[in-house]
Amino acid sequence: MTQKGIKMKNKKTQSGFTLVEMGIVIVIIALLIGGVLKGREVLGEAQITSVVSTIKSVDMATKAFVDLYAYLPGDIPATPGPGNIIPNCGAPCNTAGDGDFTIDNAGGAALGTVVAANGEGHVAFLNLAAAGLYMGISPAGGITFGSGLPKAAIGGGFWMGSSNGTTNALTSGLSPSAGNYLVLNGSVATVTTTTGKLTAEQTAQIDLKIDDGIPTSGIIYWAGRGGCVAAGAYARTDINKRCTVYARILN
């Protein structure tokens, strides 16, 4: 065979992918993309489930605390004093409340206002931790998520406050019914249109799993404005993470 013939034969053997091979590659890529999307969906569902679990566990822990000590966590007054009746409750866990059976906000401000360091909305969790009723935070923890306040798997974390049924911070005039609330927010700062950590769809899912799915009634309320709710319903197509959840406890 001539040298020219050898070159032509080699050229023929260096052909590209066949249609079958290309099809296999496309299928593999599609499977990989599908796996990533499914993984994100599963993660999102797990985060929602974690939030719901935290709300329920805090509610149960608070009820158990009341059964044990006849006071709300964070609300035990100077007499008898939380440090005198709860084991392992040193500073700041031993900070006294006012004993009015309300987990007060900073200065008695509206629900959604900044939670104060060593205020009742912070100390409530320290009391629960010292009593062995809530794990994952320290009785000596500061006012940060994962230290003295629970961290949320979905982002941000939890603190406590209360509503008198007539006033509420930055929620388009919404007034949650009177009671004590667990607040899921992006920071320990006042709830605003930028501190939320959930989309309207995520908030709706939490509401549906615990309550009635309506953002302005029941035990789950929304906060944050700016697209979370439209015409009295969750704006579930809005993808911005700017919603805050208020979950009433001790029902």
Sequence and secondary structure as in RCSB ss.txt:
>XXXX:A:sequence
MTQKGIKMKNKKTQSGFTLVEMGIVIVIIALLIGGVLKGREVLGEAQITSVVSTIKSVDMATKAFVDLYAYLPGD
IPATPGPGNIIPNCGAPCNTAGDGDFTIDNAGGAALGTVVAANGEGHVAFLNLAAAGLYMGISPAGGITFGSGLP
KAAIGGGFWMGSSNGTTNALTSGLSPSAGNYLVLNGSVATVTTTTGKLTAEQTAQIDLKIDDGIPTSGIIYWAGR
GGCVAAGAYARTDINKRCTVYARILN
>XXXX:A:secstr
  HHHHHHHHHHHT    HHHHHHHHHHHHHHHHHHHHHHHHHHHHHHHHHHHHHHHHHHHHHHHHHHHSS TT 
  TTT HHHHSTT  TTTT     SSS   GGG  BTS   TTSHHHHHHHHHHHTTSS SS TT  SSBTTTB 
B TTSSEEEEEEE SS BTTSTT    SEEEEEEESSSS   TTS  B HHHHHHHHHHHS S TTSTTEEEE  
TTSEETTEE TT     BEEEEEE  
